[in-house]
């Protein structure tokens, strides 16, 4: 169901209840789709199985020994001259 923003604001508890019982509720702004209200179950279903940012970072390419040694060997001082 579509809800103009003002109606959705005035009847928010009804919008949430319909989202839980009937599925996603669309909120419009000046006749254009602006937002969708989902039940928590629908949201969880959308998010399930998707990797998190941490998963993506941990799944990055592994470093071979040569690359790791080169990274550790680099200088610990700033690369720019701090004096002006």
The first five atom37 places (N, CA, C, CB, O) and aatype in JSON, in Angstrom:
{
  "aatype": [20, 20, 20, 20, 20, 20, 20, 20, 20, 20, 20, 20, 20, 20, 20, 20, 20, 20, 20, 20, 20, 20, 20, 20, 20, 20, 20, 20, 20, 20, 20, 20, 20, 20, 20, 20, 20, 20, 20, 20, 20, 20, 20, 20, 20, 20, 20, 20, 20, 20, 20, 20, 20, 20, 20, 20, 20, 20, 20, 20, 20, 20, 20, 20, 20, 20, 20, 20, 20, 20, 20, 20, 20, 20, 20, 20, 20, 20, 20, 20, 20, 20, 20, 20],
  "atom_mask": [
    [1, 1, 1, 1, 1],
    [1, 1, 1, 1, 1],
    [1, 1, 1, 1, 1],
    [1, 1, 1, 1, 1],
    [1, 1, 1, 1, 1],
    [1, 1, 1, 1, 1],
    [1, 1, 1, 1, 1],
    [1, 1, 1, 1, 1],
    [1, 1, 1, 1, 1],
    [1, 1, 1, 1, 1],
    [1, 1, 1, 1, 1],
    [1, 1, 1, 1, 1],
    [1, 1, 1, 1, 1],
    [1, 1, 1, 1, 1],
    [1, 1, 1, 1, 1],
    [1, 1, 1, 1, 1],
    [1, 1, 1, 1, 1],
    [1, 1, 1, 1, 1],
    [1, 1, 1, 1, 1],
    [1, 1, 1, 1, 1],
    [1, 1, 1, 1, 1],
    [1, 1, 1, 1, 1],
    [1, 1, 1, 1, 1],
    [1, 1, 1, 1, 1],
    [1, 1, 1, 1, 1],
    [1, 1, 1, 1, 1],
    [1, 1, 1, 1, 1],
    [1, 1, 1, 1, 1],
    [1, 1, 1, 1, 1],
    [1, 1, 1, 1, 1],
    [1, 1, 1, 1, 1],
    [1, 1, 1, 1, 1],
    [1, 1, 1, 1, 1],
    [1, 1, 1, 1, 1],
    [1, 1, 1, 1, 1],
    [1, 1, 1, 1, 1],
    [1, 1, 1, 1, 1],
    [1, 1, 1, 1, 1],
    [1, 1, 1, 1, 1],
    [1, 1, 1, 1, 1],
    [1, 1, 1, 1, 1],
    [1, 1, 1, 1, 1],
    [1, 1, 1, 1, 1],
    [1, 1, 1, 1, 1],
    [1, 1, 1, 1, 1],
    [1, 1, 1, 1, 1],
    [1, 1, 1, 1, 1],
    [1, 1, 1, 1, 1],
    [1, 1, 1, 1, 1],
    [1, 1, 1, 1, 1],
    [1, 1, 1, 1, 1],
    [1, 1, 1, 1, 1],
    [1, 1, 1, 1, 1],
    [1, 1, 1, 1, 1],
    [1, 1, 1, 1, 1],
    [1, 1, 1, 1, 1],
    [1, 1, 1, 1, 1],
    [1, 1, 1, 1, 1],
    [1, 1, 1, 1, 1],
    [1, 1, 1, 1, 1],
    [1, 1, 1, 1, 1],
    [1, 1, 1, 1, 1],
    [1, 1, 1, 1, 1],
    [1, 1, 1, 1, 1],
    [1, 1, 1, 1, 1],
    [1, 1, 1, 1, 1],
    [1, 1, 1, 1, 1],
    [1, 1, 1, 1, 1],
    [1, 1, 1, 1, 1],
    [1, 1, 1, 1, 1],
    [1, 1, 1, 1, 1],
    [1, 1, 1, 1, 1],
    [1, 1, 1, 1, 1],
    [1, 1, 1, 1, 1],
    [1, 1, 1, 1, 1],
    [1, 1, 1, 1, 1],
    [1, 1, 1, 1, 1],
    [1, 1, 1, 1, 1],
    [1, 1, 1, 1, 1],
    [1, 1, 1, 1, 1],
    [1, 1, 1, 1, 1],
    [1, 1, 1, 1, 1],
    [1, 1, 1, 1, 1],
    [1, 1, 1, 1, 1]
  ],
  "atom_positions": [
    [[0.84, -1.18, 0.0], [0.0, 0.0, 0.0], [0.88, 1.24, 0.0], [-0.95, 0.0, 1.21], [1.97, 1.23, 0.58]],
    [[0.43, 2.29, -0.64], [1.16, 3.56, -0.65], [0.52, 4.54, 0.32], [1.19, 4.16, -2.08], [-0.7, 4.64, 0.45]],
    [[1.4, 5.26, 0.99], [0.98, 6.25, 1.98], [1.62, 7.6, 1.65], [1.35, 5.79, 3.42], [2.85, 7.68, 1.58]],
    [[0.84, 8.66, 1.44], [1.46, 9.98, 1.36], [2.16, 10.27, 2.7], [0.38, 11.1, 1.03], [1.69, 9.84, 3.75]],
    [[3.26, 10.97, 2.65], [4.07, 11.2, 3.85], [3.24, 11.72, 5.02], [5.18, 12.17, 3.55], [3.38, 11.22, 6.14]],
    [[2.4, 12.7, 4.8], [1.61, 13.28, 5.9], [0.72, 12.22, 6.54], [0.75, 14.45, 5.38], [0.61, 12.16, 7.77]],
    [[0.09, 11.37, 5.72], [-0.75, 10.3, 6.27], [0.09, 9.29, 7.04], [-1.52, 9.6, 5.15], [-0.31, 8.82, 8.11]],
    [[1.26, 8.96, 6.5], [2.14, 8.01, 7.18], [2.57, 8.55, 8.53], [3.37, 7.69, 6.31], [2.64, 7.81, 9.51]],
    [[2.86, 9.85, 8.6], [3.25, 10.46, 9.87], [2.1, 10.42, 10.86], [3.72, 11.91, 9.66], [2.28, 10.08, 12.03]],
    [[0.91, 10.75, 10.39], [-0.25, 10.81, 11.29], [-0.72, 9.44, 11.74], [-1.39, 11.53, 10.6], [-1.34, 9.31, 12.8]],
    [[-0.43, 8.41, 10.95], [-0.92, 7.07, 11.27], [0.24, 6.06, 11.31], [-1.97, 6.63, 10.23], [0.11, 4.93, 10.85]],
    [[1.36, 6.5, 11.87], [2.57, 5.67, 11.82], [2.36, 4.29, 12.44], [3.7, 6.37, 12.52], [2.84, 3.3, 11.9]],
    [[1.66, 4.21, 13.55], [1.45, 2.9, 14.18], [0.66, 1.98, 13.24], [0.7, 3.05, 15.53], [0.91, 0.78, 13.2]],
    [[-0.28, 2.54, 12.49], [-1.04, 1.75, 11.52], [-0.14, 1.3, 10.36], [-2.25, 2.57, 10.99], [-0.26, 0.17, 9.89]],
    [[0.75, 2.18, 9.9], [1.7, 1.83, 8.84], [2.58, 0.66, 9.29], [2.58, 3.06, 8.44], [2.79, -0.29, 8.54]],
    [[3.08, 0.74, 10.51], [3.94, -0.33, 11.05], [3.15, -1.62, 11.18], [4.52, 0.08, 12.43], [3.64, -2.69, 10.81]],
    [[1.94, -1.54, 11.69], [1.12, -2.74, 11.84], [0.84, -3.39, 10.48], [-0.22, -2.4, 12.55], [0.93, -4.62, 10.36]],
    [[0.52, -2.6, 9.46], [0.28, -3.14, 8.12], [1.56, -3.74, 7.54], [-0.26, -2.04, 7.19], [1.5, -4.74, 6.83]],
    [[2.7, -3.13, 7.83], [3.97, -3.69, 7.36], [4.19, -5.07, 7.97], [5.15, -2.75, 7.72], [4.67, -5.98, 7.3]],
    [[3.84, -5.22, 9.23], [4.0, -6.52, 9.9], [3.04, -7.57, 9.37], [3.81, -6.36, 11.4], [3.4, -8.74, 9.25]],
    [[1.8, -7.16, 9.05], [0.77, -8.12, 8.65], [0.65, -8.32, 7.15], [-0.54, -7.69, 9.2], [0.36, -9.42, 6.69]],
    [[0.86, -7.24, 6.38], [0.58, -7.28, 4.94], [1.81, -7.17, 4.06], [-0.36, -6.19, 4.58], [1.76, -7.46, 2.86]],
    [[2.93, -6.75, 4.65], [4.14, -6.59, 3.85], [4.56, -5.13, 3.75], [3.93, -7.16, 2.47], [3.96, -4.26, 4.39]],
    [[5.59, -4.87, 2.96], [6.15, -3.52, 2.86], [5.12, -2.45, 2.53], [7.24, -3.5, 1.82], [4.22, -2.65, 1.71]],
    [[5.28, -1.31, 3.18], [4.41, -0.16, 2.97], [5.25, 0.96, 2.37], [3.73, 0.3, 4.31], [6.3, 1.31, 2.89]],
    [[4.77, 1.52, 1.26], [5.51, 2.55, 0.55], [5.04, 3.92, 1.0], [5.35, 2.4, -0.99], [3.84, 4.18, 1.07]],
    [[5.98, 4.8, 1.3], [5.68, 6.17, 1.69], [6.09, 7.07, 0.52], [6.43, 6.58, 3.02], [7.21, 6.97, 0.0]],
    [[5.17, 7.94, 0.11], [5.45, 8.82, -1.02], [5.61, 10.26, -0.56], [4.33, 8.72, -2.07], [5.06, 10.68, 0.45]],
    [[6.39, 10.99, -1.32], [6.61, 12.41, -1.08], [6.37, 13.11, -2.41], [8.06, 12.7, -0.52], [7.08, 12.88, -3.38]],
    [[5.36, 13.96, -2.44], [4.95, 14.63, -3.68], [4.67, 13.63, -4.8], [6.03, 15.62, -4.12], [5.0, 13.87, -5.96]],
    [[4.06, 12.51, -4.42], [3.67, 11.5, -5.4], [4.78, 10.55, -5.83], [3.14, 12.17, -6.58], [4.52, 9.62, -6.6]],
    [[5.99, 10.75, -5.36], [7.11, 9.9, -5.73], [7.48, 9.0, -4.54], [8.34, 10.76, -6.17], [7.42, 9.42, -3.39]],
    [[7.86, 7.75, -4.84], [8.29, 6.84, -3.78], [9.47, 7.44, -3.04], [8.66, 5.46, -4.35], [10.46, 7.84, -3.66]],
    [[9.38, 7.5, -1.72], [10.45, 8.1, -0.92], [11.04, 7.12, 0.1], [9.92, 9.32, -0.2], [12.22, 7.19, 0.41]],
    [[10.21, 6.21, 0.6], [10.68, 5.29, 1.63], [9.79, 4.05, 1.64], [10.69, 5.97, 3.03], [8.68, 4.05, 1.12]],
    [[10.33, 3.0, 2.25], [9.56, 1.77, 2.41], [9.67, 1.34, 3.87], [10.08, 0.63, 1.45], [10.76, 1.28, 4.43]],
    [[8.54, 1.06, 4.48], [8.51, 0.58, 5.86], [8.37, -0.94, 5.79], [7.34, 1.24, 6.69], [7.41, -1.47, 5.22]],
    [[9.34, -1.62, 6.4], [9.36, -3.09, 6.4], [9.18, -3.61, 7.81], [10.68, -3.62, 5.81], [9.52, -2.94, 8.79]],
    [[8.65, -4.81, 7.91], [8.64, -5.48, 9.21], [10.07, -5.89, 9.53], [7.67, -6.73, 9.21], [10.91, -5.99, 8.64]],
    [[10.33, -6.12, 10.79], [11.67, -6.57, 11.19], [12.0, -7.91, 10.53], [11.77, -6.69, 12.73], [13.15, -8.15, 10.15]],
    [[11.02, -8.78, 10.39], [11.25, -10.08, 9.76], [11.64, -9.91, 8.29], [10.0, -10.97, 9.88], [12.55, -10.58, 7.81]],
    [[10.95, -9.01, 7.58], [11.29, -8.76, 6.17], [12.69, -8.17, 6.05], [10.26, -7.81, 5.53], [13.45, -8.54, 5.15]],
    [[13.03, -7.26, 6.95], [14.36, -6.65, 6.93], [15.43, -7.7, 7.18], [14.46, -5.52, 7.97], [16.44, -7.76, 6.48]],
    [[15.21, -8.54, 8.18], [16.18, -9.59, 8.51], [16.37, -10.55, 7.33], [15.74, -10.38, 9.75], [17.48, -10.99, 7.05]],
    [[15.28, -10.86, 6.64], [15.37, -11.75, 5.48], [16.2, -11.11, 4.37], [13.97, -12.09, 4.95], [16.96, -11.79, 3.69]],
    [[16.07, -9.8, 4.19], [16.87, -9.11, 3.19], [18.35, -9.11, 3.55], [16.38, -7.68, 3.02], [19.21, -9.23, 2.67]],
    [[18.66, -8.98, 4.82], [20.04, -8.88, 5.28], [20.73, -10.23, 5.43], [20.09, -8.15, 6.59], [21.96, -10.3, 5.43]],
    [[19.97, -11.29, 5.56], [20.58, -12.6, 5.84], [21.45, -13.04, 4.67], [19.5, -13.65, 6.13], [21.11, -12.87, 3.5]],
    [[22.56, -13.62, 5.04], [23.47, -14.15, 4.04], [24.38, -13.12, 3.39], [22.7, -14.83, 2.99], [25.28, -13.49, 2.64]],
    [[24.16, -11.86, 3.65], [25.02, -10.83, 3.06], [26.21, -10.61, 3.98], [24.23, -9.5, 2.85], [26.06, -10.5, 5.19]],
    [[27.41, -10.54, 3.39], [28.59, -10.32, 4.23], [28.6, -8.91, 4.82], [29.87, -10.56, 3.43], [28.09, -7.97, 4.22]],
    [[29.18, -8.8, 6.0], [29.34, -7.5, 6.63], [30.64, -6.87, 6.13], [29.35, -7.63, 8.18], [31.41, -7.52, 5.43]],
    [[30.87, -5.62, 6.48], [32.11, -4.96, 6.12], [33.31, -5.72, 6.69], [32.11, -3.5, 6.63], [34.32, -5.88, 6.02]],
    [[33.19, -6.19, 7.91], [34.27, -6.95, 8.54], [34.54, -8.23, 7.73], [33.92, -7.31, 10.01], [35.7, -8.58, 7.5]],
    [[33.48, -8.92, 7.32], [33.66, -10.12, 6.51], [34.41, -9.8, 5.22], [32.3, -10.77, 6.18], [35.32, -10.53, 4.82]],
    [[34.02, -8.69, 4.57], [34.68, -8.29, 3.33], [36.16, -7.99, 3.55], [33.99, -7.07, 2.73], [37.01, -8.39, 2.75]],
    [[36.48, -7.28, 4.63], [37.88, -6.94, 4.91], [38.7, -8.18, 5.23], [37.96, -5.95, 6.06], [39.84, -8.31, 4.78]],
    [[38.14, -9.09, 5.99], [38.86, -10.3, 6.35], [39.01, -11.25, 5.17], [38.16, -11.01, 7.49], [39.9, -12.11, 5.17]],
    [[38.16, -11.12, 4.18], [38.22, -12.01, 3.02], [39.14, -11.47, 1.92], [36.82, -12.22, 2.45], [39.22, -12.05, 0.84]],
    [[39.83, -10.39, 2.19], [40.72, -9.8, 1.2], [41.85, -10.74, 0.83], [41.28, -8.49, 1.71], [42.01, -11.8, 1.43]],
    [[42.63, -10.35, -0.14], [43.73, -11.24, -0.58], [44.74, -11.42, 0.55], [44.43, -10.67, -1.84], [44.99, -10.51, 1.34]],
    [[45.31, -12.61, 0.6], [46.33, -12.87, 1.62], [47.68, -12.34, 1.15], [46.41, -14.39, 1.95], [47.94, -12.26, -0.05]],
    [[48.5, -12.0, 2.09], [49.84, -11.48, 1.77], [50.81, -12.65, 1.75], [50.29, -10.4, 2.8], [50.82, -13.48, 2.65]],
    [[51.63, -12.69, 0.71], [52.68, -13.7, 0.72], [53.81, -13.2, 1.61], [53.18, -14.0, -0.73], [53.82, -12.03, 2.01]],
    [[54.76, -14.05, 1.92], [55.83, -13.7, 2.86], [56.65, -12.51, 2.37], [56.75, -14.89, 3.08], [57.04, -11.66, 3.17]],
    [[56.91, -12.44, 1.07], [57.72, -11.34, 0.52], [57.03, -10.0, 0.7], [58.0, -11.59, -0.97], [57.67, -9.02, 1.08]],
    [[55.74, -9.94, 0.44], [54.99, -8.69, 0.6], [54.93, -8.29, 2.07], [53.56, -8.84, 0.03], [55.09, -7.11, 2.4]],
    [[54.71, -9.25, 2.95], [54.66, -8.96, 4.39], [56.0, -8.43, 4.89], [54.27, -10.21, 5.17], [56.03, -7.49, 5.67]],
    [[57.1, -9.04, 4.44], [58.43, -8.57, 4.85], [58.68, -7.15, 4.34], [59.52, -9.52, 4.34], [59.24, -6.33, 5.06]],
    [[58.28, -6.86, 3.12], [58.47, -5.52, 2.55], [57.68, -4.48, 3.34], [58.05, -5.5, 1.07], [58.17, -3.38, 3.59]],
    [[56.49, -4.82, 3.72], [55.66, -3.89, 4.5], [56.29, -3.63, 5.86], [54.24, -4.45, 4.67], [56.26, -2.49, 6.34]],
    [[56.84, -4.64, 6.49], [57.47, -4.48, 7.79], [58.8, -3.75, 7.69], [57.66, -5.84, 8.45], [59.23, -3.12, 8.66]],
    [[59.45, -3.81, 6.56], [60.76, -3.21, 6.38], [60.68, -1.7, 6.13], [61.48, -3.89, 5.22], [61.67, -0.99, 6.31]],
    [[59.54, -1.21, 5.73], [59.44, 0.2, 5.37], [59.82, 1.1, 6.54], [58.02, 0.54, 4.89], [59.72, 0.69, 7.7]],
    [[60.25, 2.29, 6.24], [60.7, 3.21, 7.28], [59.55, 3.63, 8.18], [61.34, 4.44, 6.66], [58.41, 3.72, 7.72]],
    [[59.83, 3.88, 9.4], [58.81, 4.26, 10.38], [58.7, 5.78, 10.53], [59.12, 3.63, 11.73], [57.86, 6.27, 11.29]],
    [[59.55, 6.53, 9.82], [59.49, 7.99, 9.91], [58.54, 8.52, 8.84], [60.9, 8.62, 9.74], [58.29, 7.85, 7.84]],
    [[58.0, 9.72, 9.06], [57.09, 10.3, 8.06], [57.78, 10.46, 6.72], [56.57, 11.65, 8.55], [58.99, 10.71, 6.65]],
    [[57.02, 10.33, 5.66], [57.61, 10.43, 4.32], [57.76, 11.87, 3.87], [56.75, 9.68, 3.31], [58.44, 12.14, 2.88]],
    [[57.15, 12.81, 4.59], [57.28, 14.22, 4.23], [58.09, 14.94, 5.3], [55.89, 14.88, 4.07], [58.09, 14.55, 6.46]],
    [[58.77, 15.98, 4.89], [59.52, 16.78, 5.81], [58.54, 17.65, 6.61], [60.56, 17.64, 5.08], [57.81, 18.45, 6.04]],
    [[58.52, 17.48, 7.91], [57.58, 18.21, 8.77], [58.03, 19.65, 9.02], [57.41, 17.49, 10.1], [57.23, 20.46, 9.49]],
    [[59.27, 19.98, 8.73], [59.76, 21.35, 8.97], [59.3, 22.27, 7.86], [61.32, 21.37, 9.09], [59.33, 21.9, 6.68]],
    [[58.88, 23.46, 8.22], [58.45, 24.44, 7.22], [59.46, 25.52, 7.06], [57.12, 25.04, 7.6], [59.25, 26.44, 6.26]]
  ]
}
